[in-house]
Amino acid sequence: VKMIVQRRIAGNVLYRGLSTGIKMEKRSGIVLHSFCMRQFVGKNNGKEYSGSVIDWDPLDFELRVNEFYQSRFEMEQKFYDRPALIDGYAPFCKHLFIPNFTSTPVNTLEINKDTEHLLKTEYEARTERELPVLVRYFEKSSTDPIIQQQLKRPAKYLDLILYSKEQLYKEAQATGNLDFQQEADWGLISIKAQDEAYETPMQPITIMRNELISQGGSGVPINRDSYMKSVQYWSTRAILK
């Protein structure tokens, strides 16, 4: 039986959603973080999010993620399968790759002779606590058939980027969010819709942002090899926003 429930998500943000009746064990431990809520339709204070936008009820999304994580963990234990959580760019970061059950499309487009004239630039900050940086992108609102075709095709996977509870507390303290609370082991901080079941390079500017914990980053020093791989990857791609 479905019922309306209200709960507190990590980062002290309240929302209402649907309970699907899925009974989860405590060890599943993934909760939507407030930083990720901006990716859900209607949850970004009226602003258009520049990454993957999820048209799904947040609470139901969280329940489905935990159900999938539990099944992947059991498969890992039973068959010595690939780990459910894949190591990320730092010890506190993990990835969970889940088949895309939403209509969310891949949020990037190749830069080539047919699309380069459509590129836009602007200064953008992900949160009020961050400094704006220059970004380049393709406009989702463009009537160009290449862009519209890309937006109609759902991605194959969702890359769920998780931060440990300890790291999220550390970042909250560094940015003055002294009211932060989270019981779950992992906080879901970002969702990337993509066709690959493995991590793709984060944008170079994101790597640079992450070094500045006082400006909303994670405090991880820049790794030159990772940065150069990111530059190579994103030299021929841009996001859709």
C-alpha positions in Angstrom: 0.0 0.0 0.0 1.4 3.4 -1.0 1.2 6.2 1.5 2.5 9.8 1.6 5.4 10.2 3.9 7.6 13.0 5.0 11.3 12.6 6.0 14.5 14.5 6.5 17.2 13.9 3.9 20.9 14.6 4.5 21.6 18.3 4.6 18.4 19.2 6.4 16.1 19.4 3.4 12.5 18.2 3.8 10.4 16.8 1.1 7.2 14.7 0.6 7.1 11.6 -1.5 5.6 8.1 -2.0 6.5 5.1 0.0 6.4 2.0 -2.2 6.3 -0.5 0.7 9.8 -1.8 0.1 11.3 -3.0 3.3 15.0 -2.1 3.5 17.6 -3.4 5.8 19.7 -0.7 7.6 22.9 -1.8 5.9 21.8 -0.5 2.5 22.6 2.9 3.8 22.2 5.3 0.9 20.3 8.6 1.3 19.7 11.5 -1.0 21.9 14.4 0.0 20.6 18.0 -0.4 23.3 18.7 -3.0 21.7 16.1 -5.3 18.1 17.3 -4.8 18.7 20.1 -7.4 18.8 17.4 -10.1 15.1 16.5 -9.5 12.4 18.3 -11.5 10.8 21.0 -9.4 13.5 20.8 -6.6 16.0 23.5 -7.7 14.2 26.6 -6.6 12.8 27.3 -10.1 16.3 27.1 -11.7 17.3 24.8 -14.6 20.0 22.4 -13.5 22.9 22.1 -15.9 23.5 18.3 -15.5 21.3 15.2 -15.6 17.7 16.2 -14.7 15.6 13.4 -13.1 11.9 13.5 -13.6 11.0 11.1 -10.7 9.8 11.4 -7.1 12.9 11.7 -4.9 11.8 9.4 -2.2 10.7 6.7 -4.6 14.1 7.1 -6.4 16.0 6.6 -3.1 14.0 3.5 -2.3 14.6 2.0 -5.7 18.4 2.8 -5.4 18.5 1.0 -2.0 16.7 -2.0 -3.3 19.1 -2.3 -6.3 22.1 -1.8 -4.0 20.9 -4.5 -1.7 20.5 -7.0 -4.5 23.9 -6.1 -6.0 25.5 -6.5 -2.6 23.9 -10.0 -2.2 25.1 -11.0 -5.6 28.6 -9.8 -4.8 28.6 -11.9 -1.6 27.1 -15.0 -3.2 29.0 -15.1 -6.5 32.1 -13.1 -5.7 30.9 -10.7 -8.4 32.2 -7.2 -9.2 31.8 -5.1 -6.1 28.5 -3.3 -5.8 30.3 0.0 -5.0 33.2 1.0 -7.3 36.0 3.1 -6.0 35.9 6.8 -7.0 38.5 9.5 -7.2 39.1 9.5 -3.4 38.7 6.9 -0.6 35.4 8.6 0.6 33.9 8.4 -2.9 32.1 5.4 -4.5 30.1 4.7 -7.6 27.0 2.6 -8.0 25.9 1.9 -11.6 22.3 1.1 -12.0 20.2 0.5 -15.2 18.4 3.7 -16.0 14.7 3.3 -15.0 13.9 6.9 -15.8 13.6 8.8 -19.1 16.8 10.8 -18.4 19.0 11.2 -21.5 22.8 11.3 -21.7 23.6 14.9 -20.8 26.6 15.4 -23.1 27.1 16.0 -26.8 30.1 15.6 -29.0 31.7 18.8 -30.3 32.3 18.6 -34.0 31.8 20.6 -37.2 28.0 20.1 -37.0 27.7 21.2 -33.4 30.5 23.6 -32.5 28.5 26.6 -33.7 25.9 25.8 -31.0 28.3 26.1 -28.0 27.5 28.7 -25.3 29.5 29.9 -22.3 28.6 31.5 -19.0 29.8 31.9 -15.4 28.0 29.4 -13.1 28.1 28.5 -9.4 26.6 25.1 -8.3 25.5 26.5 -4.9 25.4 29.9 -3.2 28.6 29.0 -1.2 30.6 28.4 -4.4 32.5 30.9 -6.6 31.2 31.1 -10.2 33.4 29.6 -12.9 33.3 29.7 -16.7 31.5 26.7 -18.2 30.6 25.8 -21.8 27.5 24.0 -22.8 24.8 23.3 -25.4 21.3 24.7 -24.8 18.6 22.1 -24.3 16.1 24.6 -25.6 17.8 24.7 -29.0 15.6 23.6 -31.9 18.6 22.1 -33.6 17.7 18.5 -34.6 21.0 17.0 -33.3 20.3 18.3 -29.8 16.6 17.4 -29.8 17.4 13.8 -31.0 19.9 13.4 -28.2 17.4 14.6 -25.6 14.8 12.0 -26.7 17.0 9.0 -26.1 17.2 7.7 -22.5 20.7 6.8 -21.2 21.5 3.2 -20.6 22.8 3.7 -17.0 22.8 6.1 -14.1 26.1 6.6 -12.4 25.3 7.3 -8.7 28.1 9.2 -7.0 28.3 8.5 -3.3 30.2 10.3 -0.5 30.8 8.8 2.9 29.0 10.1 5.9 32.3 11.2 7.4 33.3 13.2 4.3 29.9 15.0 4.2 30.2 16.0 7.8 33.7 17.4 7.1 32.5 19.4 4.1 29.4 20.7 6.1 31.7 21.9 8.9 34.1 23.6 6.4 31.2 25.6 4.7 29.5 26.6 8.0 26.6 24.2 7.8 26.6 23.3 11.4 23.1 21.8 11.4 24.0 19.0 9.0 22.7 15.5 10.0 22.9 12.1 8.4 22.6 8.6 9.7 23.1 6.6 6.5 26.6 5.4 5.6 26.5 7.0 2.1 25.1 10.2 0.8 24.0 10.3 -2.9 25.5 13.7 -4.1 25.3 13.4 -7.9 23.6 11.4 -10.7 25.1 11.1 -14.1 23.0 9.6 -17.0 25.4 7.9 -19.4 25.7 4.9 -21.7 28.8 3.5 -19.9 28.7 1.1 -16.9 32.0 2.7 -15.6 33.2 6.1 -14.4 33.8 8.7 -17.1 36.1 11.6 -16.3 34.7 14.5 -14.3 35.1 17.9 -15.9 38.5 19.7 -15.4 36.8 22.6 -13.6 35.2 20.1 -11.2 38.6 18.6 -10.4 39.8 22.1 -9.6 36.8 23.0 -7.6 37.2 19.8 -5.5 40.5 21.0 -4.2 38.9 24.0 -2.5 37.0 22.7 0.4 36.3 26.2 1.7 34.4 26.9 -1.5 32.3 23.8 -1.5 34.8 21.2 -2.8 36.0 18.0 -1.1 39.5 19.1 -0.4 41.2 16.5 -2.6 44.5 17.7 -4.2 44.6 17.7 -8.0 46.1 14.6 -9.6 47.8 15.7 -12.8 47.3 12.4 -14.7 43.6 12.4 -13.9 43.3 16.1 -14.8 45.0 15.5 -18.2 42.7 12.6 -18.9 39.8 14.8 -18.1 41.0 17.5 -20.5 41.4 14.9 -23.3 37.9 13.6 -22.7 36.1 16.9 -22.4 38.0 18.6 -25.3 35.5 16.9 -27.6 32.4 17.1 -25.4 30.1 19.6 -23.7 27.1 19.3 -21.4 23.5 20.0 -22.3 21.8 22.5 -20.0 
